[in-house]
Amino acid sequence: AGLTLFGAASLCGFLAVSSSFRSAISTPQDAPVAVLATMGVPVVAAMGMSDPNATFATMLAAMSIATLATGIALMAIGHFRLTRFFRFMPYPVVGGFLAGGGWMLVKGGISVMSSLSLNVESLPMLFESVHIWKWSPGVLYAISLWLVLKRWSHFLILPCSIVMVTAAYYVAFHILAISLADARAAGILLSGVPSSGLWPAFSISDLQTVRWDIVFDQTPIMFTVVLVTMMGLLLNISGLELGSGTDIDFDREFRNAGLANTLGGLGGSAPGSHTLSLSLLCSSSGAYTRLAGIITASVIAAVLFMGGSVLEYFPLPVLGGLLVFLGIDIMDSWLRATRRRLPLSDYLVLCVIFLVICFSGFLEGVAVGLVITVVLF
């Protein structure tokens, strides 16, 4: 957790002041982390668990090198202006990624509120009384917020709605005589946030126990991490440019993301880049300012160094509702609004990628999108 928070604070803080997209929010990304996780099995198999500290240090070194290599590769691409060779992805392909990302946000928001991993098997459980009262208020909040912002776009609407809904939950706790401990145990309030700082997460002496031969055996996985992060950055920047209607300097973003990942790699973080959903949330709610990323990085750093017990007073339905709201807004923009602007063939490509993401997964959707891109070109 400390390594991830360090990476999030480093990425978000650096890109907040250097990105050409002023409300950029950046964190370690899930796809590179998923690839890095595959190193765990061979590392543990090679070292065993007789010395857990040495195993941790070896895995830490492998993660750091992968992130540093990613940073160097991104800096080189940006410095030599190589993004022009692969930045032009077809509009319907990027639109399909964005629409699919919207669905993933809706799904993730409901999962956050209900504590269920949404799939075909868990769908009936979602409507059981023990779960429905957890997520339905958040969904109602999301739909109401979306309708209001479709009619009025003042930047104060979103933060005021968060304060009002949070206050409404505490009024309900008082009326129903629900203690904060009970609300937290029931999954209504955020829990599990560390009460003390998580840094430093390692010491220089830990590096003396690293098995460097095992680290360098993971080189093929590290190259995969570099490629996955590069593709994720390309997709996210393309999505930000299309989703916000803002011109973005791709070379500058790659160069700055490379510098940010180099900084994160020194602290043992996994690679990361711009977060499409949170960056668009700031832009669409009127907070198109560098303060969005700076404040985000400051909050993350505060939790990293001092702990974040104050965050445990935040209602989960508000957090989940914000994710659902953004997902609805993105799907509306790319599934409904583009229908009249795109030729039928392009719109069908968009829908195919969206449906693959919905029913198979985001990585599968990316794969289908890349195949369609090759065929179209």
N, C-alpha and C positions, 0 to 999 in steps of 0.2 A: 504493500500500500504506500509506503514511504517513497519507494522508487517511482511509482506511477504519479504520485502527487508532485514530486520534484519535476518530473518530465512535463506534467500539465502546466505547472507554474512557469517553467522555463519557456515552453513553446508559446503559451498564451501571452506571456508578458513581452517576449521578443517580437512576435508577429503583430501584437497589438500596436506597437509603435513603428513598425517597418512595412507592414503590408499595404498594398495599393487599395485593398478593400478595407475601409476604415473601421468597420465593426467586426473584424475577423476574430473569431473565437477558435482556439486551437488546443488540441489535446492528443495524447497517445491514441492511436487508432486500433480498432478491434481486429482488423484483418491481419496486420503485421504481428499483433500479439498472438493470434491463432497460429500463425506459422512458427513464431518463436516457441510456442508451447510444445511443438513437436520435438524440440531439442531435449525436453525434459527426460523423455524415456531413454534415449541413448546415453545421456549424461549420467543418469542414475544407474543404468545398467553397467556402465564402464567403471563407476566409482563405488557403487554400493552405497549403503547408508551407515557404514561404520563411523564415518566422520561427517555428520550433517553440515557442519560449518564449511568444510572444504567443498562439499557438493554445492552448497549455496553460492560460495565464492566463485566456483567454476562456471555455474550457470549465469551469475552476475557478469562475469568477464565476457562470456559469449554474447549476452544481450548487449553489453556496452559496445563491443566491437561491431556487432551488426548495426547498431544505431549510428555509430561513428562512420561506418562505411556508407550507410544510407545518406548521412549528412554530406559527406564528401561527394558522392555521386550527384545529389541534387544541386549542390553548389556548382559542380562542373557543368551540368546541363544548363543552369541559368547563366553562368559566366560566359560560356561560349555560344549562348543564344541558340541552343539546340531544340528548344520546345517547338519551333516552327515545323519540325519534321514529324511531329506526332500529336499536335494539339487539335487538329481539325477533325473532330468527331462529328458525325451527322447529327443534325438537330433532333430528329425523332429518337435517336439512340440515347442521347443525353436526357431528353424528355422522359423516356421510359425509366431511366435510372432514377430521376427525380420523383416521378410518380410512385415508383416502387419504394423509394426511400420514405415517402409520405406514409405509405401503408405500414412500413416497418416502425415508424414513429407511433402511429395509432396503436399498433399491436404492442409495442414496448410500453406505451403509456398505460394501457389496460393491465399489462403484466405487473407493472410497478404498483398499481393500486390494488390489484386482486391477489398478488403474491402467487399467481399461477403462470406457468409457462404455456402460452397459448398454442394449442395444436388441435387436431381433430378429436383426440381422445379427451382433452381437458375442456372442450367447449361446453358440454352439458353441465360441468361443475361450475362454470362461470355464472350460471343463472340460478344456482342454489342460494338460498337465503343467507347463508353464512358468508358468501362472497359478493352478492349483488349490491349490498348496501355499501360495500367498500369502494367499488368502481363507478357505480351509476351517478353519484353526485359529481364526480370529476368529469365524466363524459358530458353531463348536463352543463357544467361550467364551461367546458371546451366549446360546445356548440353555441352557447349563449355568447361567449366572448367572440367567436368567429362571426356570428351574425351582427354583433354590435360593431366590430371593426370593419365589416363590409359596408356598413352605413356611415360610420364616422372613423376617421383614421388618426385621431389625436394621440400623440405619443404618451400621454398620461393615462390613457384608458387601461393599458396592460398592467402597469405597476399598481394603480389604484384597485384594479380588480383582484390582484393578489392579496393586497392588504384587507379588502372587504371580505373575501371568502375565508381567509385565515381567521379574521375576527369572528365571522359567523360560526366557524367550528368551535372556537373557544366559548362562545355564548352557548352553543349546544352542549358542550361538555358541562358547563355550569348548570344548565337547566336539567340535564339528565343525570347529574351527580356522577359523572365519569371522571375519575382521577387521571392525571397525565400518565401515570405508570400503567393504568389499565388501557388507556388509549394507545400507548406505545406497544403494549403487549398484543393488542388487537390488530396492530398493523395500520393504525390511522396516522400516527406520527412517525417521522423518520427515526430510525434507530441504528445502532452499530457504529456511530461516528466516534473515533477515538477521542478520549477526554484529555489526552496529553499529546505532545508533539511526537512525530515519527521520523525526525531527522536528527542526527545522521543515521542512515539505514545500514551503513557498513563503515569499516575503518580501513586505513591503509594496510594495517597488519593482516586483514583478511586476504588481501591479494597475494600474500606469501604462500597461501595454501592452494592457489589455483593450479589445476592440472592443465597446462597450456597445450599439451598434445591432444587432450580430449577437446579442448576449445577449438583448435584448428581442424579437427575432424568434422566440425559442424559447418565448414565453409560453404558447402552447397546450399544448406538451409539459409545461411546468411545472404547469399546471392538472391535467393527467392524472396527474402524479406525486403531487400533493396527494390526488386522489381514490383512487388505488391504495393509497397509504400509509394513508389513513383506513379503507378497506375491510379492508386487511390487519390493522390494529390491532384493528378490531372483531371479525374472525374469531379472532384470536389470544387476545383477552381472553375471548371467549365459550368458546373451546376450553379455556382455563385454568380457567374457572369450572366447566365441566362435567367436565373431565378430573380435576380435583382435588377437586371437591365443596366448593369454597371460595367464599363470597360475595365478589364484587369490586365495588368502587365504580367504575362505568364513567366517570362524570364526572371523578372524581379521576385515573383512569388517562389519560384524554385530555388533561387539563390538564397533568399531569406529563410525559407523552410530548411534548407541545408544547414545554414548557420545555427538555426534554432535546434535542429536535431543533434548537431555536434555538441552543443551545450548540454542538451538532455542526456546524450550518451556518456558524457563525463560523470554524470550522476547516476548512471545505471538504468536509465529509463528505456522503455521500448520506443520505437519510432512513432512519429505522429505528424499531423498536418492540420490544416483548416478543418473545422467541423461544420459540415454543410447546414445541418438543422439549426444549431445554435446561432451561427452567423446570420442565417436568413431570418431567424426569429428577431434578432436585434434590428436588422434592416427593415423588416416588414412592420415592426411596432414603432418605428420612428426614432430608434436609438442608433442611427447610423453615425457613430462617433467612436473615436479610439478609446474613450473612457469605458466603453463596454468591455473590451478586452483587458484594459488595465485594472478595472475593478474586479473582474473575474479572476485574474491572476493574483490579485492581492488577497482575495478571500481564500483561494486555494493555498497560497503561501501561509496564511494565518493558521489554517487547519494543519498544514505540514509541520510548522514550528511550534504551535501552541495548542493544538487540538481544536475540535469543533463541536463541543457539547451543546453550544447554543443552537446549532442546526437541528438538534433533536426536537425542537419545538415547532418544526415546520410540518404542516399536514401533507401526507403523501398524496391525497387526492388533488391538491393544488399542483404539485409537481407533475403527477401523471396527466392531469387535465391540460397543462401547458404543452406536453408532448402530443396529446391527442389533437389539441387545437392546431398546432403547427402541421401535423400530418394531414388533417382535413383541408387546411388552406393550400398545402402543396398539391394534394390530389385534385382539388378543385381547379387549381391553376393549370394543371397539365392534362387532365382528363376531360374537363368540360370546356374550359376557355380555349384550348387549342383545336378543338374539333372543327371550328369554322375557319381557322387560319391554315390548317394543314391539308394537303391532298389526302384522299382516302388511303392510298397506299402507305404514305408516311405515318398517318394516324394509326393504321393497323400495326405497323412496326412498333410504335410506341406502346400500344396495348399488349402486344405479344410479350415484350420485355417486362412490362408491369405485371402481367399474369404469371410469368415464370418466377418473378421475385416473390409474388404472393404465395404461390403454391409449392415452390421448390427451395427458394432461398436467394439471398442477395448475390452470393458468389456465382450461383448458377445463372442468375439474370445477367451478371456482368459477362460471363462466358458467352451467352447467347448474343448479347449486344456486340461483343467483339467480333463474333462470326458474321453478324449482319453488317457490321462496319466494313469488314473485308469484302463481303459480297457487293455492297453498294459502291465501294470505290473501284 
